[in-house]
């Protein structure tokens, strides 16, 4: 992982550890925000939305973007 950019950075904690990105809301119900991730020469753009009970918690970019 070489870049992670979260649009509403004051509302989210972001940590890059090896090939993993960990994102956590700083408080309940933060505003939705875009997220940009660069892994090697590839880029992914997404949208972070807070939910109390996420359906899926891991996203594997190495596997072509399949949910883990």
PQR file of N, CA, C, O and H, with PARSE charges and radii, in Angstrom:
ATOM      1  N   UNK A   1       0.853  -1.153   0.000 -0.4000 1.5000
ATOM      2  CA  UNK A   1       0.000   0.000   0.000 -0.0000 2.0000
ATOM      3  C   UNK A   1       0.905   1.223   0.000  0.5500 1.7000
ATOM      4  O   UNK A   1       1.789   1.348   0.847 -0.5500 1.4000
ATOM      5  N   UNK A   2       0.684   2.114  -0.942 -0.4000 1.5000
ATOM      6  CA  UNK A   2       1.539   3.287  -0.987 -0.0000 2.0000
ATOM      7  C   UNK A   2       0.802   4.597  -0.763  0.5500 1.7000
ATOM      8  O   UNK A   2       1.436   5.627  -0.531 -0.5500 1.4000
ATOM      9  H   UNK A   2      -0.034   2.012  -1.630  0.4000 1.0000
ATOM     10  N   UNK A   3      -0.533   4.577  -0.829 -0.4000 1.5000
ATOM     11  CA  UNK A   3      -1.287   5.808  -0.609 -0.0000 2.0000
ATOM     12  C   UNK A   3      -2.709   5.475  -0.190  0.5500 1.7000
ATOM     13  O   UNK A   3      -3.358   4.609  -0.776 -0.5500 1.4000
ATOM     14  H   UNK A   3      -1.047   3.741  -1.018  0.4000 1.0000
ATOM     15  N   UNK A   4      -3.182   6.177   0.833 -0.4000 1.5000
ATOM     16  CA  UNK A   4      -4.585   6.129   1.225 -0.0000 2.0000
ATOM     17  C   UNK A   4      -4.996   7.553   1.536  0.5500 1.7000
ATOM     18  O   UNK A   4      -4.378   8.214   2.371 -0.5500 1.4000
ATOM     19  H   UNK A   4      -2.655   6.881   1.309  0.4000 1.0000
ATOM     20  N   UNK A   5      -6.038   8.031   0.868 -0.4000 1.5000
ATOM     21  CA  UNK A   5      -6.518   9.389   1.083 -0.0000 2.0000
ATOM     22  C   UNK A   5      -8.001   9.334   1.418  0.5500 1.7000
ATOM     23  O   UNK A   5      -8.806   8.834   0.632 -0.5500 1.4000
ATOM     24  H   UNK A   5      -6.539   7.495   0.189  0.4000 1.0000
ATOM     25  N   UNK A   6      -8.358   9.852   2.589 -0.4000 1.5000
ATOM     26  CA  UNK A   6      -9.747   9.904   3.026 -0.0000 2.0000
ATOM     27  C   UNK A   6     -10.172  11.366   3.007  0.5500 1.7000
ATOM     28  O   UNK A   6      -9.522  12.212   3.622 -0.5500 1.4000
ATOM     29  H   UNK A   6      -7.705  10.258   3.227  0.4000 1.0000
ATOM     30  N   UNK A   7     -11.265  11.667   2.301 -0.4000 1.5000
ATOM     31  CA  UNK A   7     -11.711  13.043   2.139 -0.0000 2.0000
ATOM     32  C   UNK A   7     -12.040  13.750   3.443  0.5500 1.7000
ATOM     33  O   UNK A   7     -11.654  14.907   3.611 -0.5500 1.4000
ATOM     34  H   UNK A   7     -11.792  10.980   1.801  0.4000 1.0000
ATOM     35  N   UNK A   8     -12.732  13.109   4.368 -0.4000 1.5000
ATOM     36  CA  UNK A   8     -13.111  13.697   5.652 -0.0000 2.0000
ATOM     37  C   UNK A   8     -12.156  13.182   6.737  0.5500 1.7000
ATOM     38  O   UNK A   8     -12.592  12.571   7.713 -0.5500 1.4000
ATOM     39  H   UNK A   8     -13.046  12.169   4.232  0.4000 1.0000
ATOM     40  N   UNK A   9     -10.872  13.428   6.562 -0.4000 1.5000
ATOM     41  CA  UNK A   9      -9.845  12.880   7.455 -0.0000 2.0000
ATOM     42  C   UNK A   9     -10.079  13.164   8.944  0.5500 1.7000
ATOM     43  O   UNK A   9      -9.769  12.294   9.758 -0.5500 1.4000
ATOM     44  H   UNK A   9     -10.519  13.925   5.770  0.4000 1.0000
ATOM     45  N   UNK A  10     -10.602  14.318   9.350 -0.4000 1.5000
ATOM     46  CA  UNK A  10     -10.818  14.545  10.784 -0.0000 2.0000
ATOM     47  C   UNK A  10     -11.854  13.589  11.410  0.5500 1.7000
ATOM     48  O   UNK A  10     -11.904  13.451  12.632 -0.5500 1.4000
ATOM     49  H   UNK A  10     -10.853  15.025   8.689  0.4000 1.0000
ATOM     50  N   UNK A  11     -12.664  12.942  10.593 -0.4000 1.5000
ATOM     51  CA  UNK A  11     -13.714  12.072  11.102 -0.0000 2.0000
ATOM     52  C   UNK A  11     -13.323  10.594  11.124  0.5500 1.7000
ATOM     53  O   UNK A  11     -14.048   9.776  11.690 -0.5500 1.4000
ATOM     54  H   UNK A  11     -12.623  13.054   9.600  0.4000 1.0000
ATOM     55  N   UNK A  12     -12.195  10.244  10.520 -0.4000 1.5000
ATOM     56  CA  UNK A  12     -11.776   8.844  10.423 -0.0000 2.0000
ATOM     57  C   UNK A  12     -10.315   8.688  10.808  0.5500 1.7000
ATOM     58  O   UNK A  12      -9.492   9.556  10.517 -0.5500 1.4000
ATOM     59  H   UNK A  12     -11.606  10.909  10.060  0.4000 1.0000
ATOM     60  N   UNK A  13      -9.999   7.581  11.464 -0.4000 1.5000
ATOM     61  CA  UNK A  13      -8.620   7.195  11.723 -0.0000 2.0000
ATOM     62  C   UNK A  13      -8.216   6.215  10.639  0.5500 1.7000
ATOM     63  O   UNK A  13      -8.949   5.265  10.363 -0.5500 1.4000
ATOM     64  H   UNK A  13     -10.668   6.876  11.700  0.4000 1.0000
ATOM     65  N   UNK A  14      -7.070   6.425  10.022 -0.4000 1.5000
ATOM     66  CA  UNK A  14      -6.590   5.552   8.955 -0.0000 2.0000
ATOM     67  C   UNK A  14      -5.162   5.133   9.283  0.5500 1.7000
ATOM     68  O   UNK A  14      -4.317   5.965   9.613 -0.5500 1.4000
ATOM     69  H   UNK A  14      -6.475   7.197  10.246  0.4000 1.0000
ATOM     70  N   UNK A  15      -4.909   3.834   9.186 -0.4000 1.5000
ATOM     71  CA  UNK A  15      -3.584   3.300   9.458 -0.0000 2.0000
ATOM     72  C   UNK A  15      -3.197   2.338   8.348  0.5500 1.7000
ATOM     73  O   UNK A  15      -3.968   1.443   7.998 -0.5500 1.4000
ATOM     74  H   UNK A  15      -5.595   3.159   8.917  0.4000 1.0000
ATOM     75  N   UNK A  16      -2.012   2.519   7.797 -0.4000 1.5000
ATOM     76  CA  UNK A  16      -1.464   1.580   6.811 -0.0000 2.0000
ATOM     77  C   UNK A  16      -0.457   0.702   7.535  0.5500 1.7000
ATOM     78  O   UNK A  16       0.478   1.197   8.165 -0.5500 1.4000
ATOM     79  H   UNK A  16      -1.386   3.245   8.081  0.4000 1.0000
ATOM     80  N   UNK A  17      -0.658  -0.595   7.440 -0.4000 1.5000
ATOM     81  CA  UNK A  17       0.258  -1.544   8.063 -0.0000 2.0000
ATOM     82  C   UNK A  17       0.572  -2.629   7.054  0.5500 1.7000
ATOM     83  O   UNK A  17      -0.279  -3.464   6.746 -0.5500 1.4000
ATOM     84  H   UNK A  17      -1.418  -0.997   6.928  0.4000 1.0000
ATOM     85  N   UNK A  18       1.801  -2.620   6.535 -0.4000 1.5000
ATOM     86  CA  UNK A  18       2.220  -3.553   5.501 -0.0000 2.0000
ATOM     87  C   UNK A  18       1.302  -3.398   4.287  0.5500 1.7000
ATOM     88  O   UNK A  18       1.269  -2.324   3.686 -0.5500 1.4000
ATOM     89  H   UNK A  18       2.492  -1.941   6.786  0.4000 1.0000
ATOM     90  N   UNK A  19       0.564  -4.428   3.915 -0.4000 1.5000
ATOM     91  CA  UNK A  19      -0.352  -4.360   2.777 -0.0000 2.0000
ATOM     92  C   UNK A  19      -1.805  -4.215   3.203  0.5500 1.7000
ATOM     93  O   UNK A  19      -2.714  -4.564   2.449 -0.5500 1.4000
ATOM     94  H   UNK A  19       0.590  -5.301   4.403  0.4000 1.0000
ATOM     95  N   UNK A  20      -2.027  -3.704   4.405 -0.4000 1.5000
ATOM     96  CA  UNK A  20      -3.388  -3.561   4.914 -0.0000 2.0000
ATOM     97  C   UNK A  20      -3.671  -2.107   5.290  0.5500 1.7000
ATOM     98  O   UNK A  20      -2.780  -1.374   5.720 -0.5500 1.4000
ATOM     99  H   UNK A  20      -1.289  -3.421   5.018  0.4000 1.0000
ATOM    100  N   UNK A  21      -4.924  -1.713   5.119 -0.4000 1.5000
ATOM    101  CA  UNK A  21      -5.393  -0.391   5.539 -0.0000 2.0000
ATOM    102  C   UNK A  21      -6.510  -0.607   6.549  0.5500 1.7000
ATOM    103  O   UNK A  21      -7.455  -1.354   6.294 -0.5500 1.4000
ATOM    104  H   UNK A  21      -5.647  -2.308   4.770  0.4000 1.0000
ATOM    105  N   UNK A  22      -6.395   0.045   7.685 -0.4000 1.5000
ATOM    106  CA  UNK A  22      -7.413  -0.039   8.724 -0.0000 2.0000
ATOM    107  C   UNK A  22      -8.087   1.323   8.833  0.5500 1.7000
ATOM    108  O   UNK A  22      -7.411   2.345   8.958 -0.5500 1.4000
ATOM    109  H   UNK A  22      -5.627   0.652   7.892  0.4000 1.0000
ATOM    110  N   UNK A  23      -9.413   1.339   8.787 -0.4000 1.5000
ATOM    111  CA  UNK A  23     -10.179   2.583   8.866 -0.0000 2.0000
ATOM    112  C   UNK A  23     -11.173   2.456  10.004  0.5500 1.7000
ATOM    113  O   UNK A  23     -11.868   1.448  10.133 -0.5500 1.4000
ATOM    114  H   UNK A  23      -9.962   0.509   8.686  0.4000 1.0000
ATOM    115  N   UNK A  24     -11.229   3.496  10.829 -0.4000 1.5000
ATOM    116  CA  UNK A  24     -12.173   3.497  11.949 -0.0000 2.0000
ATOM    117  C   UNK A  24     -12.740   4.902  12.116  0.5500 1.7000
ATOM    118  O   UNK A  24     -12.013   5.892  12.026 -0.5500 1.4000
ATOM    119  H   UNK A  24     -10.664   4.314  10.724  0.4000 1.0000
ATOM    120  N   UNK A  25     -14.033   4.977  12.356 -0.4000 1.5000
ATOM    121  CA  UNK A  25     -14.674   6.272  12.597 -0.0000 2.0000
ATOM    122  C   UNK A  25     -14.246   6.792  13.965  0.5500 1.7000
ATOM    123  O   UNK A  25     -14.152   6.020  14.919 -0.5500 1.4000
ATOM    124  H   UNK A  25     -14.624   4.173  12.429  0.4000 1.0000
ATOM    125  N   UNK A  26     -13.987   8.090  14.068 -0.4000 1.5000
ATOM    126  CA  UNK A  26     -13.600   8.696  15.343 -0.0000 2.0000
ATOM    127  C   UNK A  26     -14.795   8.853  16.283  0.5500 1.7000
ATOM    128  O   UNK A  26     -14.621   8.938  17.498 -0.5500 1.4000
ATOM    129  H   UNK A  26     -14.064   8.717  13.292  0.4000 1.0000
ATOM    130  N   UNK A  27     -15.996   8.891  15.731 -0.4000 1.5000
ATOM    131  CA  UNK A  27     -17.207   9.034  16.537 -0.0000 2.0000
ATOM    132  C   UNK A  27     -18.346   8.348  15.796  0.5500 1.7000
ATOM    133  O   UNK A  27     -18.184   7.945  14.644 -0.5500 1.4000
ATOM    134  H   UNK A  27     -16.138   8.822  14.743  0.4000 1.0000
ATOM    135  N   UNK A  28     -19.489   8.212  16.446 -0.4000 1.5000
ATOM    136  CA  UNK A  28     -20.650   7.605  15.799 -0.0000 2.0000
ATOM    137  C   UNK A  28     -21.207   8.547  14.738  0.5500 1.7000
ATOM    138  O   UNK A  28     -21.181   9.768  14.890 -0.5500 1.4000
ATOM    139  H   UNK A  28     -19.621   8.539  17.381  0.4000 1.0000
ATOM    140  N   UNK A  29     -21.704   7.960  13.675 -0.4000 1.5000
ATOM    141  CA  UNK A  29     -22.378   8.687  12.588 -0.0000 2.0000
ATOM    142  C   UNK A  29     -21.550   9.795  11.946  0.5500 1.7000
ATOM    143  O   UNK A  29     -22.043  10.915  11.809 -0.5500 1.4000
ATOM    144  H   UNK A  29     -21.725   6.968  13.551  0.4000 1.0000
ATOM    145  N   UNK A  30     -20.303   9.518  11.548 -0.4000 1.5000
ATOM    146  CA  UNK A  30     -19.536  10.535  10.821 -0.0000 2.0000
ATOM    147  C   UNK A  30     -20.107  10.693   9.411  0.5500 1.7000
ATOM    148  O   UNK A  30     -20.820   9.812   8.932 -0.5500 1.4000
ATOM    149  H   UNK A  30     -19.903   8.608  11.659  0.4000 1.0000
ATOM    150  N   UNK A  31     -19.803  11.797   8.752 -0.4000 1.5000
ATOM    151  CA  UNK A  31     -20.329  11.993   7.395 -0.0000 2.0000
ATOM    152  C   UNK A  31     -19.679  11.012   6.409  0.5500 1.7000
ATOM    153  O   UNK A  31     -18.532  10.610   6.604 -0.5500 1.4000
ATOM    154  H   UNK A  31     -19.223  12.513   9.141  0.4000 1.0000
ATOM    155  N   UNK A  32     -20.404  10.626   5.355 -0.4000 1.5000
ATOM    156  CA  UNK A  32     -19.797   9.802   4.300 -0.0000 2.0000
ATOM    157  C   UNK A  32     -18.618  10.552   3.680  0.5500 1.7000
ATOM    158  O   UNK A  32     -18.583  11.782   3.682 -0.5500 1.4000
ATOM    159  H   UNK A  32     -21.336  10.952   5.196  0.4000 1.0000
ATOM    160  N   UNK A  33     -17.672   9.812   3.159 -0.4000 1.5000
ATOM    161  CA  UNK A  33     -16.486  10.440   2.582 -0.0000 2.0000
ATOM    162  C   UNK A  33     -15.894   9.563   1.485  0.5500 1.7000
ATOM    163  O   UNK A  33     -16.016   8.340   1.541 -0.5500 1.4000
ATOM    164  H   UNK A  33     -17.700   8.812   3.156  0.4000 1.0000
ATOM    165  N   UNK A  34     -15.257  10.169   0.495 -0.4000 1.5000
ATOM    166  CA  UNK A  34     -14.558   9.359  -0.506 -0.0000 2.0000
ATOM    167  C   UNK A  34     -13.251   8.816   0.077  0.5500 1.7000
ATOM    168  O   UNK A  34     -12.683   9.387   1.008 -0.5500 1.4000
ATOM    169  H   UNK A  34     -15.158  11.163   0.450  0.4000 1.0000
ATOM    170  N   UNK A  35     -12.794   7.705  -0.493 -0.4000 1.5000
ATOM    171  CA  UNK A  35     -11.497   7.136  -0.120 -0.0000 2.0000
ATOM    172  C   UNK A  35     -10.780   6.725  -1.405  0.5500 1.7000
ATOM    173  O   UNK A  35     -11.381   6.129  -2.299 -0.5500 1.4000
ATOM    174  H   UNK A  35     -13.256   7.242  -1.249  0.4000 1.0000
ATOM    175  N   UNK A  36      -9.504   7.047  -1.487 -0.4000 1.5000
ATOM    176  CA  UNK A  36      -8.663   6.695  -2.630 -0.0000 2.0000
ATOM    177  C   UNK A  36      -7.521   5.834  -2.105  0.5500 1.7000
ATOM    178  O   UNK A  36      -6.848   6.213  -1.146 -0.5500 1.4000
ATOM    179  H   UNK A  36      -9.016   7.532  -0.761  0.4000 1.0000
ATOM    180  N   UNK A  37      -7.301   4.687  -2.723 -0.4000 1.5000
ATOM    181  CA  UNK A  37      -6.242   3.766  -2.319 -0.0000 2.0000
ATOM    182  C   UNK A  37      -5.376   3.459  -3.528  0.5500 1.7000
ATOM    183  O   UNK A  37      -5.883   3.145  -4.605 -0.5500 1.4000
ATOM    184  H   UNK A  37      -7.847   4.380  -3.502  0.4000 1.0000
ATOM    185  N   UNK A  38      -4.063   3.553  -3.342 -0.4000 1.5000
ATOM    186  CA  UNK A  38      -3.126   3.128  -4.396 -0.0000 2.0000
ATOM    187  C   UNK A  38      -2.341   1.938  -3.866  0.5500 1.7000
ATOM    188  O   UNK A  38      -1.735   2.000  -2.796 -0.5500 1.4000
ATOM    189  H   UNK A  38      -3.652   3.809  -2.467  0.4000 1.0000
ATOM    190  N   UNK A  39      -2.364   0.858  -4.630 -0.4000 1.5000
ATOM    191  CA  UNK A  39      -1.605  -0.345  -4.313 -0.0000 2.0000
ATOM    192  C   UNK A  39      -0.772  -0.664  -5.538  0.5500 1.7000
ATOM    193  O   UNK A  39      -1.316  -1.047  -6.573 -0.5500 1.4000
ATOM    194  H   UNK A  39      -2.857   0.808  -5.499  0.4000 1.0000
ATOM    195  N   UNK A  40       0.532  -0.513  -5.437 -0.4000 1.5000
ATOM    196  CA  UNK A  40       1.394  -0.669  -6.610 -0.0000 2.0000
ATOM    197  C   UNK A  40       1.083   0.412  -7.618  0.5500 1.7000
ATOM    198  O   UNK A  40       1.146   1.598  -7.295 -0.5500 1.4000
ATOM    199  H   UNK A  40       0.974  -0.202  -4.596  0.4000 1.0000
ATOM    200  N   UNK A  41       0.748   0.022  -8.835 -0.4000 1.5000
ATOM    201  CA  UNK A  41       0.417   1.003  -9.878 -0.0000 2.0000
ATOM    202  C   UNK A  41      -1.094   1.119 -10.100  0.5500 1.7000
ATOM    203  O   UNK A  41      -1.535   1.808 -11.019 -0.5500 1.4000
ATOM    204  H   UNK A  41       0.697  -0.941  -9.097  0.4000 1.0000
ATOM    205  N   UNK A  42      -1.877   0.453  -9.268 -0.4000 1.5000
ATOM    206  CA  UNK A  42      -3.345   0.468  -9.426 -0.0000 2.0000
ATOM    207  C   UNK A  42      -4.001   1.365  -8.388  0.5500 1.7000
ATOM    208  O   UNK A  42      -3.513   1.501  -7.265 -0.5500 1.4000
ATOM    209  H   UNK A  42      -1.519  -0.107  -8.521  0.4000 1.0000
ATOM    210  N   UNK A  43      -5.113   1.974  -8.780 -0.4000 1.5000
ATOM    211  CA  UNK A  43      -5.872   2.865  -7.905 -0.0000 2.0000
ATOM    212  C   UNK A  43      -7.295   2.345  -7.733  0.5500 1.7000
ATOM    213  O   UNK A  43      -7.873   1.775  -8.659 -0.5500 1.4000
ATOM    214  H   UNK A  43      -5.509   1.864  -9.692  0.4000 1.0000
ATOM    215  N   UNK A  44      -7.854   2.546  -6.541 -0.4000 1.5000
ATOM    216  CA  UNK A  44      -9.257   2.246  -6.263 -0.0000 2.0000
ATOM    217  C   UNK A  44      -9.877   3.469  -5.606  0.5500 1.7000
ATOM    218  O   UNK A  44      -9.278   4.102  -4.737 -0.5500 1.4000
ATOM    219  H   UNK A  44      -7.384   3.009  -5.789  0.4000 1.0000
ATOM    220  N   UNK A  45     -11.082   3.785  -6.039 -0.4000 1.5000
ATOM    221  CA  UNK A  45     -11.835   4.882  -5.447 -0.0000 2.0000
ATOM    222  C   UNK A  45     -13.088   4.287  -4.843  0.5500 1.7000
ATOM    223  O   UNK A  45     -13.760   3.464  -5.464 -0.5500 1.4000
ATOM    224  H   UNK A  45     -11.569   3.271  -6.745  0.4000 1.0000
ATOM    225  N   UNK A  46     -13.398   4.704  -3.638 -0.4000 1.5000
ATOM    226  CA  UNK A  46     -14.581   4.183  -2.973 -0.0000 2.0000
ATOM    227  C   UNK A  46     -15.258   5.255  -2.147  0.5500 1.7000
ATOM    228  O   UNK A  46     -14.893   6.430  -2.198 -0.5500 1.4000
ATOM    229  H   UNK A  46     -12.853   5.373  -3.133  0.4000 1.0000
ATOM    230  N   UNK A  47     -16.246   4.831  -1.391 -0.4000 1.5000
ATOM    231  CA  UNK A  47     -17.027   5.744  -0.567 -0.0000 2.0000
ATOM    232  C   UNK A  47     -17.194   5.089   0.803  0.5500 1.7000
ATOM    233  O   UNK A  47     -17.737   3.989   0.901 -0.5500 1.4000
ATOM    234  H   UNK A  47     -16.542   3.877  -1.350  0.4000 1.0000
ATOM    235  N   UNK A  48     -16.735   5.751   1.852 -0.4000 1.5000
ATOM    236  CA  UNK A  48     -16.900   5.236   3.203 -0.0000 2.0000
ATOM    237  C   UNK A  48     -18.209   5.748   3.776  0.5500 1.7000
ATOM    238  O   UNK A  48     -18.489   6.946   3.757 -0.5500 1.4000
ATOM    239  H   UNK A  48     -16.294   6.645   1.773  0.4000 1.0000
ATOM    240  N   UNK A  49     -19.004   4.821   4.283 -0.4000 1.5000
ATOM    241  CA  UNK A  49     -20.274   5.166   4.917 -0.0000 2.0000
ATOM    242  C   UNK A  49     -20.336   4.407   6.231  0.5500 1.7000
ATOM    243  O   UNK A  49     -20.131   3.193   6.254 -0.5500 1.4000
ATOM    244  H   UNK A  49     -18.777   3.847   4.299  0.4000 1.0000
ATOM    245  N   UNK A  50     -20.609   5.091   7.306 -0.4000 1.5000
ATOM    246  CA  UNK A  50     -20.659   4.472   8.625 -0.0000 2.0000
ATOM    247  C   UNK A  50     -21.952   3.671   8.803  0.5500 1.7000
ATOM    248  O   UNK A  50     -23.042   4.141   8.477 -0.5500 1.4000
ATOM    249  H   UNK A  50     -20.775   6.077   7.287  0.4000 1.0000
ATOM    250  N   UNK A  51     -21.804   2.452   9.326 -0.4000 1.5000
ATOM    251  CA  UNK A  51     -22.968   1.652   9.719 -0.0000 2.0000
ATOM    252  C   UNK A  51     -22.656   1.034  11.080  0.5500 1.7000
ATOM    253  O   UNK A  51     -21.494   0.777  11.396 -0.5500 1.4000
ATOM    254  H   UNK A  51     -20.918   2.070   9.590  0.4000 1.0000
ATOM    255  N   UNK A  52     -23.679   0.799  11.873 -0.4000 1.5000
ATOM    256  CA  UNK A  52     -23.471   0.197  13.193 -0.0000 2.0000
ATOM    257  C   UNK A  52     -23.052  -1.264  13.082  0.5500 1.7000
ATOM    258  O   UNK A  52     -22.286  -1.762  13.906 -0.5500 1.4000
ATOM    259  H   UNK A  52     -24.623   1.007  11.617  0.4000 1.0000
ATOM    260  N   UNK A  53     -23.558  -1.945  12.059 -0.4000 1.5000
ATOM    261  CA  UNK A  53     -23.229  -3.353  11.854 -0.0000 2.0000
ATOM    262  C   UNK A  53     -22.874  -3.584  10.390  0.5500 1.7000
ATOM    263  O   UNK A  53     -23.754  -3.893   9.587 -0.5500 1.4000
ATOM    264  H   UNK A  53     -24.180  -1.540  11.389  0.4000 1.0000
ATOM    265  N   UNK A  54     -21.598  -3.441  10.028 -0.4000 1.5000
ATOM    266  CA  UNK A  54     -21.237  -3.667   8.628 -0.0000 2.0000
ATOM    267  C   UNK A  54     -21.471  -5.110   8.199  0.5500 1.7000
ATOM    268  O   UNK A  54     -21.263  -6.040   8.978 -0.5500 1.4000
ATOM    269  H   UNK A  54     -20.883  -3.190  10.681  0.4000 1.0000
ATOM    270  N   UNK A  55     -21.899  -5.284   6.977 -0.4000 1.5000
ATOM    271  CA  UNK A  55     -22.125  -6.628   6.434 -0.0000 2.0000
ATOM    272  C   UNK A  55     -20.791  -7.303   6.173  0.5500 1.7000
ATOM    273  O   UNK A  55     -20.590  -8.455   6.556 -0.5500 1.4000
ATOM    274  H   UNK A  55     -22.068  -4.528   6.345  0.4000 1.0000
ATOM    275  N   UNK A  56     -19.883  -6.595   5.528 -0.4000 1.5000
ATOM    276  CA  UNK A  56     -18.541  -7.106   5.236 -0.0000 2.0000
ATOM    277  C   UNK A  56     -17.528  -6.136   5.827  0.5500 1.7000
ATOM    278  O   UNK A  56     -17.727  -4.922   5.783 -0.5500 1.4000
ATOM    279  H   UNK A  56     -20.046  -5.659   5.217  0.4000 1.0000
ATOM    280  N   UNK A  57     -16.449  -6.666   6.375 -0.4000 1.5000
ATOM    281  CA  UNK A  57     -15.490  -5.796   7.036 -0.0000 2.0000
ATOM    282  C   UNK A  57     -14.129  -5.755   6.353  0.5500 1.7000
ATOM    283  O   UNK A  57     -13.326  -4.867   6.639 -0.5500 1.4000
ATOM    284  H   UNK A  57     -16.287  -7.652   6.410  0.4000 1.0000
ATOM    285  N   UNK A  58     -13.856  -6.692   5.462 -0.4000 1.5000
ATOM    286  CA  UNK A  58     -12.551  -6.735   4.803 -0.0000 2.0000
ATOM    287  C   UNK A  58     -12.717  -6.663   3.292  0.5500 1.7000
ATOM    288  O   UNK A  58     -13.632  -7.262   2.726 -0.5500 1.4000
ATOM    289  H   UNK A  58     -14.508  -7.413   5.230  0.4000 1.0000
ATOM    290  N   UNK A  59     -11.831  -5.931   2.653 -0.4000 1.5000
ATOM    291  CA  UNK A  59     -11.842  -5.802   1.208 -0.0000 2.0000
ATOM    292  C   UNK A  59     -10.441  -6.119   0.719  0.5500 1.7000
ATOM    293  O   UNK A  59      -9.498  -5.433   1.115 -0.5500 1.4000
ATOM    294  H   UNK A  59     -11.088  -5.445   3.112  0.4000 1.0000
ATOM    295  N   UNK A  60     -10.261  -7.123  -0.122 -0.4000 1.5000
ATOM    296  CA  UNK A  60      -8.948  -7.566  -0.569 -0.0000 2.0000
ATOM    297  C   UNK A  60      -8.649  -7.002  -1.952  0.5500 1.7000
ATOM    298  O   UNK A  60      -9.200  -7.469  -2.948 -0.5500 1.4000
ATOM    299  H   UNK A  60     -11.027  -7.680  -0.444  0.4000 1.0000
ATOM    300  N   UNK A  61      -7.776  -5.997  -2.015 -0.4000 1.5000
ATOM    301  CA  UNK A  61      -7.420  -5.374  -3.277 -0.0000 2.0000
ATOM    302  C   UNK A  61      -6.525  -6.269  -4.134  0.5500 1.7000
ATOM    303  O   UNK A  61      -6.521  -6.129  -5.357 -0.5500 1.4000
ATOM    304  H   UNK A  61      -7.328  -5.618  -1.205  0.4000 1.0000
ATOM    305  N   UNK A  62      -5.776  -7.174  -3.533 -0.4000 1.5000
ATOM    306  CA  UNK A  62      -4.880  -8.059  -4.269 -0.0000 2.0000
ATOM    307  C   UNK A  62      -5.647  -9.068  -5.100  0.5500 1.7000
ATOM    308  O   UNK A  62      -5.128  -9.581  -6.090 -0.5500 1.4000
ATOM    309  H   UNK A  62      -5.779  -7.288  -2.540  0.4000 1.0000
ATOM    310  N   UNK A  63      -6.873  -9.355  -4.709 -0.4000 1.5000
ATOM    311  CA  UNK A  63      -7.683 -10.376  -5.367 -0.0000 2.0000
ATOM    312  C   UNK A  63      -8.623  -9.733  -6.390  0.5500 1.7000
ATOM    313  O   UNK A  63      -9.727 -10.233  -6.607 -0.5500 1.4000
ATOM    314  H   UNK A  63      -7.295  -8.938  -3.904  0.4000 1.0000
ATOM    315  N   UNK A  64      -8.208  -8.648  -7.014 -0.4000 1.5000
ATOM    316  CA  UNK A  64      -9.018  -7.989  -8.020 -0.0000 2.0000
ATOM    317  C   UNK A  64     -10.215  -7.259  -7.447  0.5500 1.7000
ATOM    318  O   UNK A  64     -11.153  -6.941  -8.179 -0.5500 1.4000
ATOM    319  H   UNK A  64      -7.312  -8.241  -6.839  0.4000 1.0000
ATOM    320  N   UNK A  65     -10.201  -6.985  -6.139 -0.4000 1.5000
ATOM    321  CA  UNK A  65     -11.278  -6.226  -5.539 -0.0000 2.0000
ATOM    322  C   UNK A  65     -12.377  -7.073  -4.955  0.5500 1.7000
ATOM    323  O   UNK A  65     -13.480  -6.574  -4.731 -0.5500 1.4000
ATOM    324  H   UNK A  65      -9.439  -7.243  -5.545  0.4000 1.0000
ATOM    325  N   UNK A  66     -12.112  -8.351  -4.699 -0.4000 1.5000
ATOM    326  CA  UNK A  66     -13.138  -9.225  -4.134 -0.0000 2.0000
ATOM    327  C   UNK A  66     -13.263  -8.974  -2.643  0.5500 1.7000
ATOM    328  O   UNK A  66     -12.270  -8.691  -1.974 -0.5500 1.4000
ATOM    329  H   UNK A  66     -11.216  -8.756  -4.882  0.4000 1.0000
ATOM    330  N   UNK A  67     -14.478  -9.077  -2.115 -0.4000 1.5000
ATOM    331  CA  UNK A  67     -14.696  -8.947  -0.670 -0.0000 2.0000
ATOM    332  C   UNK A  67     -14.109 -10.175   0.006  0.5500 1.7000
ATOM    333  O   UNK A  67     -14.217 -11.294  -0.496 -0.5500 1.4000
ATOM    334  H   UNK A  67     -15.285  -9.307  -2.659  0.4000 1.0000
ATOM    335  N   UNK A  68     -13.481  -9.942   1.164 -0.4000 1.5000
ATOM    336  CA  UNK A  68     -12.906 -11.062   1.926 -0.0000 2.0000
ATOM    337  C   UNK A  68     -13.777 -11.380   3.115  0.5500 1.7000
ATOM    338  O   UNK A  68     -13.466 -12.291   3.883 -0.5500 1.4000
ATOM    339  H   UNK A  68     -13.394  -9.033   1.571  0.4000 1.0000
TER
END
